[in-house]
């Protein structure tokens, strides 16, 4: 006996089910596109926070950069949750791979000078947008459907190719090129000794110079008084240029230099925490003082025990200690710079 299937309901031919797009449905497309959009926003937010950390590390301890690892971890968790909520399935490998690729390419671009930390910019620079967008598209490789896998693969290849273009070239023969590289490094070090910003120190043997940094940007020293009061001394050679209001810039340096600066600010925004004095500026709580000397902004800040690991036992210096120290400060000589920073630039001798 032959079984005859029942005829389809009337009108079924007129209303066929949705046609799949590629290997996935339109809903699949929408879910993946929505997840990629969330990833793009998450990467931009992580970029902004990381830029702040790069900026803070330039004025403080390089150890601050370790927080970038925490930012990446939080971003991965956010993306895993987003993928789970939007797609209904938990994907762990995709968010990890996309985040690692984005972080490595972005970090390499910053370290090689191709990308400037996103601080104080009136709009997000295009390079930041492109790297974050490329990283978000990499998720498509893991989420599908196939058009997103192709686009994500192309984005991954593009990011890797960009990293290859900006990465420092590897020597063809390490032994043959070692001498040439050493000469270049030593020439760069000599240029740094001649033109770099020099930290301020004191000759008084009872005052300890506990920390020195002149690796880039403002030069920093931390000096501890005979009774244990610590003062951070910062020298900034280019502080009062551009669109900044000079008094606002100085007050920002004195009172809130680890924050993201607003180039449109003016002194009125800082008048409750900073005072203009006869020879410079003073924090209203008397914990920081600034002045200009030979066109260079110098400021001293009372430093607590948690601000620099070099002085874990020190306490913030008093007004009297900072005033006394100001009269003893002098720039490091070229020979002192060579002795202090040779290992950093040239490696152990």
C-alpha positions as CSV (number, residue, x, y, z in Angstrom):
1,X,0.0,0.0,0.0
2,X,1.5,3.3,-1.1
3,X,1.5,6.1,1.4
4,X,0.5,9.4,0.0
5,X,1.6,12.4,2.0
6,X,-1.1,14.9,2.9
7,X,-1.4,18.0,0.8
8,X,0.1,21.2,2.2
9,X,-2.4,23.7,3.8
10,X,-4.0,26.1,1.4
11,X,-1.8,29.2,0.9
12,X,1.4,27.5,2.1
13,X,3.0,28.0,-1.3
14,X,2.2,31.7,-1.1
15,X,4.0,32.1,2.3
16,X,7.2,30.1,2.2
17,X,9.5,30.0,5.2
18,X,12.3,32.6,5.4
19,X,15.1,31.8,3.0
20,X,18.5,31.2,4.6
21,X,21.2,33.8,3.8
22,X,24.3,31.9,3.0
23,X,24.8,29.3,5.8
24,X,22.7,31.2,8.3
25,X,19.4,32.9,8.6
26,X,18.6,36.6,8.7
27,X,18.3,36.3,12.5
28,X,21.8,34.8,12.6
29,X,23.1,37.7,10.6
30,X,21.4,40.2,13.0
31,X,22.7,38.5,16.1
32,X,26.3,38.4,14.8
33,X,26.1,42.0,13.6
34,X,24.7,43.1,17.0
35,X,27.5,41.3,18.9
36,X,30.2,42.8,16.7
37,X,28.7,46.3,17.3
38,X,28.8,45.7,21.1
39,X,32.4,44.5,20.7
40,X,33.4,47.6,18.8
41,X,32.0,49.8,21.6
42,X,33.7,47.7,24.3
43,X,37.0,48.0,22.5
44,X,36.7,51.8,22.2
45,X,36.0,52.0,25.9
46,X,39.0,49.7,26.7
47,X,41.1,51.9,24.3
48,X,40.1,55.1,26.2
49,X,40.9,53.5,29.6
50,X,44.2,52.1,28.3
51,X,45.1,55.5,26.9
52,X,44.5,57.0,30.3
53,X,46.8,54.4,31.9
54,X,49.6,55.1,29.3
55,X,49.3,58.8,30.1
56,X,49.3,58.2,33.9
57,X,52.4,55.9,33.6
58,X,54.3,58.7,31.8
59,X,53.9,60.8,34.9
60,X,54.0,58.1,37.5
61,X,55.2,54.5,37.9
62,X,55.4,52.3,34.8
63,X,53.8,49.6,37.0
64,X,50.5,51.4,36.3
65,X,50.6,49.7,32.8
66,X,49.9,46.4,34.5
67,X,46.3,47.5,34.9
68,X,46.0,47.2,31.1
69,X,45.9,43.4,31.6
70,X,42.9,43.9,33.9
71,X,41.2,46.1,31.3
72,X,41.7,43.3,28.7
73,X,40.4,40.7,31.1
74,X,37.2,42.7,31.9
75,X,36.7,43.3,28.1
76,X,36.8,39.6,27.5
77,X,34.3,38.9,30.2
78,X,32.0,41.6,28.8
79,X,32.2,40.1,25.3
80,X,31.6,36.6,26.6
81,X,28.4,37.8,28.3
82,X,27.4,39.8,25.2
83,X,27.8,36.8,23.0
84,X,25.9,34.6,25.4
85,X,23.0,37.1,25.7
86,X,22.7,38.0,22.0
87,X,23.4,34.6,20.4
88,X,22.1,32.3,23.1
89,X,25.3,30.2,23.1
90,X,28.4,30.7,25.2
91,X,31.5,31.3,23.1
92,X,34.8,31.8,25.0
93,X,37.6,31.3,22.5
94,X,36.3,34.0,20.1
95,X,36.2,36.9,22.6
96,X,39.7,35.9,23.9
97,X,41.3,35.7,20.4
98,X,39.7,38.9,19.2
99,X,40.7,40.8,22.3
100,X,44.2,39.6,22.3
101,X,44.7,40.5,18.6
102,X,43.2,43.9,19.2
103,X,45.3,44.6,22.3
104,X,48.6,43.4,20.8
105,X,48.2,45.4,17.6
106,X,47.1,48.5,19.5
107,X,49.8,48.2,22.0
108,X,52.5,47.7,19.3
109,X,51.2,50.7,17.5
110,X,51.5,52.8,20.7
111,X,55.0,51.5,21.5
112,X,56.3,52.2,18.0
113,X,54.8,55.7,17.9
114,X,52.3,54.9,15.2
115,X,49.4,55.5,17.5
116,X,49.0,58.3,20.1
117,X,47.1,57.5,23.3
118,X,43.6,58.8,23.0
119,X,43.9,61.6,25.6
120,X,42.5,65.1,25.2
121,X,41.6,64.6,21.6
122,X,38.5,66.5,20.3
123,X,37.4,63.4,18.4
124,X,38.5,59.8,18.4
125,X,41.4,59.4,15.9
126,X,40.7,57.3,12.8
127,X,43.5,54.8,13.6
128,X,41.9,53.9,17.0
129,X,38.5,53.4,15.2
130,X,40.0,51.2,12.6
131,X,41.9,48.9,15.0
132,X,38.8,48.6,17.3
133,X,36.6,47.9,14.3
134,X,39.0,45.3,12.9
135,X,39.2,43.6,16.3
136,X,35.4,43.5,16.6
137,X,35.1,42.0,13.1
138,X,37.5,39.2,14.0
139,X,34.6,37.8,16.2
140,X,32.7,37.0,13.0
141,X,35.2,34.2,12.4
142,X,33.8,32.4,15.4
143,X,30.2,33.5,15.2
144,X,29.3,33.0,11.5
145,X,27.5,32.8,9.2
146,X,30.1,32.4,6.4
147,X,30.1,36.0,5.1
148,X,31.1,37.2,8.6
149,X,33.7,34.4,8.8
150,X,35.2,35.7,5.5
151,X,35.1,39.4,6.7
152,X,36.5,38.5,10.1
153,X,39.3,36.5,8.5
154,X,40.1,39.5,6.2
155,X,40.1,41.8,9.3
156,X,42.4,39.5,11.2
157,X,44.8,39.3,8.2
158,X,44.7,43.1,7.9
159,X,45.6,43.6,11.5
160,X,48.4,41.1,11.4
161,X,49.7,42.7,8.2
162,X,49.6,46.2,9.8
163,X,51.5,44.9,12.9
164,X,54.1,43.4,10.5
165,X,54.5,46.8,8.8
166,X,55.0,48.8,12.0
167,X,57.0,46.2,13.9
168,X,60.8,46.9,14.2
169,X,62.7,44.9,11.6
170,X,64.5,41.8,12.8
171,X,68.2,41.5,12.0
172,X,69.1,39.1,9.3
173,X,72.1,37.9,11.3
174,X,72.1,38.7,14.9
175,X,75.9,38.3,15.3
176,X,76.7,40.5,12.2
177,X,74.2,43.2,13.1
178,X,74.9,43.3,16.9
179,X,77.8,45.8,16.4
180,X,75.7,48.1,14.2
181,X,72.7,47.9,16.5
182,X,74.9,48.7,19.5
183,X,76.3,51.7,17.7
184,X,72.8,53.0,16.9
185,X,71.7,52.5,20.6
186,X,74.8,54.3,21.9
187,X,74.2,57.2,19.4
188,X,70.6,57.4,20.6
189,X,71.8,57.4,24.2
190,X,74.3,60.2,23.5
191,X,71.5,62.2,21.9
192,X,69.3,61.6,24.9
193,X,72.1,62.8,27.2
194,X,72.5,66.0,25.1
195,X,68.9,66.9,24.5
196,X,66.7,64.9,27.0
197,X,64.9,66.5,29.8
198,X,67.0,66.3,32.9
199,X,65.6,65.5,36.4
200,X,66.4,67.8,39.3
201,X,68.4,66.5,42.2
202,X,70.1,67.9,45.3
203,X,73.7,67.7,46.5
204,X,72.8,67.6,50.2
205,X,73.9,64.1,51.3
206,X,71.1,64.1,54.0
207,X,68.5,64.2,51.3
208,X,68.0,60.9,49.4
209,X,67.2,60.8,45.7
210,X,65.0,57.7,45.8
211,X,63.7,57.6,42.2
212,X,64.7,59.0,38.8
213,X,62.8,58.8,35.4
214,X,63.8,60.5,32.2
215,X,62.7,57.9,29.7
216,X,60.2,60.1,27.9
217,X,58.1,63.2,28.4
218,X,58.5,65.1,31.7
219,X,61.5,64.1,33.9
220,X,60.7,63.0,37.4
221,X,62.7,62.6,40.6
222,X,61.5,61.6,44.1
223,X,63.6,63.1,46.9
224,X,63.2,62.1,50.6
225,X,64.2,64.6,53.3
226,X,66.3,63.6,56.4
227,X,63.1,63.1,58.4
228,X,61.4,60.9,55.7
229,X,59.2,63.5,53.9
230,X,59.0,62.6,50.1
231,X,58.6,65.1,47.3
232,X,58.1,64.4,43.7
233,X,59.8,66.9,41.4
234,X,58.7,67.1,37.8
235,X,60.3,69.0,35.0
236,X,58.2,69.6,31.9
237,X,59.9,71.3,29.0
238,X,56.9,72.0,26.9
239,X,54.0,72.8,29.2
240,X,52.5,76.1,28.1
241,X,51.9,75.7,24.4
242,X,49.0,74.9,22.2
243,X,45.4,75.7,23.1
244,X,45.9,75.3,26.8
245,X,45.3,78.1,29.2
246,X,48.7,78.4,30.9
247,X,47.3,78.8,34.4
248,X,44.8,75.9,33.9
249,X,47.6,73.6,32.6
250,X,49.8,74.4,35.6
251,X,47.0,73.8,38.1
252,X,46.0,70.6,36.4
253,X,49.7,69.4,36.7
254,X,49.8,70.4,40.4
255,X,46.4,69.0,41.5
256,X,45.1,66.3,39.2
257,X,47.8,65.3,36.7
258,X,46.7,61.6,36.5
259,X,43.3,62.6,35.1
260,X,42.4,62.9,31.5
261,X,43.0,66.6,30.6
262,X,40.5,68.9,28.9
263,X,42.3,71.2,26.6
264,X,39.3,73.6,26.7
265,X,39.6,74.2,30.4
266,X,40.5,77.5,31.9
267,X,41.8,78.8,35.3
268,X,38.3,79.4,36.6
269,X,37.7,75.6,36.5
270,X,40.7,75.2,38.9
271,X,40.5,78.3,41.1
272,X,39.0,76.4,44.1
273,X,41.9,73.9,44.3
274,X,44.8,76.1,42.9
275,X,46.0,79.6,43.5
276,X,48.1,81.9,41.3
277,X,51.1,83.2,43.4
278,X,53.7,85.9,42.7
279,X,56.1,83.4,41.1
280,X,53.8,80.5,40.0
281,X,51.1,78.4,41.4
282,X,50.2,76.6,44.6
283,X,47.7,73.9,45.4
284,X,45.0,75.2,47.9
285,X,45.9,72.5,50.4
286,X,49.6,73.4,50.1
287,X,50.6,69.9,48.9
288,X,52.1,71.1,45.5
289,X,53.9,74.1,44.1
290,X,54.8,75.1,40.6
291,X,56.9,77.7,38.9
292,X,58.5,78.5,35.5
293,X,62.3,78.6,35.2
294,X,63.9,79.4,31.9
295,X,60.7,78.5,30.0
296,X,60.4,75.2,31.8
297,X,57.5,74.3,34.2
298,X,58.8,72.8,37.4
299,X,56.5,71.5,40.1
300,X,56.9,69.8,43.4
301,X,54.3,67.5,44.9
302,X,54.2,66.0,48.4
303,X,54.3,62.2,47.7
304,X,52.5,59.6,49.8
305,X,53.9,56.1,50.4
306,X,51.7,54.4,47.8
307,X,52.5,56.7,44.8
308,X,56.0,55.3,44.1
309,X,57.2,51.9,45.1
310,X,60.7,53.4,45.4
311,X,59.7,55.1,48.6
312,X,57.3,52.7,50.3
313,X,58.1,54.0,53.8
314,X,58.1,57.7,53.1
315,X,55.4,60.2,54.1
316,X,54.4,63.3,52.2
317,X,56.8,66.2,52.6
318,X,55.7,69.2,54.6
319,X,55.5,72.7,53.1
320,X,58.7,73.6,55.0
321,X,60.5,70.6,53.5
322,X,59.4,71.4,50.0
323,X,60.4,75.0,50.4
324,X,63.8,74.0,51.7
325,X,64.3,71.5,48.8
326,X,63.4,74.1,46.2
327,X,66.4,76.1,47.1
328,X,68.7,73.1,46.7
329,X,67.5,71.7,43.4
330,X,69.7,71.6,40.3
331,X,69.6,69.7,37.0
332,X,71.6,66.5,36.7
333,X,74.8,66.8,34.8
334,X,75.5,64.8,31.6
335,X,77.9,62.5,33.5
336,X,75.3,61.9,36.2
337,X,72.6,61.1,33.6
338,X,75.0,58.7,32.0
339,X,75.7,56.9,35.2
340,X,72.0,56.8,36.2
341,X,70.5,55.7,32.9
342,X,73.2,53.7,31.1
343,X,71.8,50.4,32.3
344,X,68.3,51.3,31.2
345,X,69.3,52.4,27.7
346,X,72.3,50.2,27.0
347,X,71.7,47.2,29.3
348,X,74.1,45.9,32.0
349,X,77.7,46.9,31.1
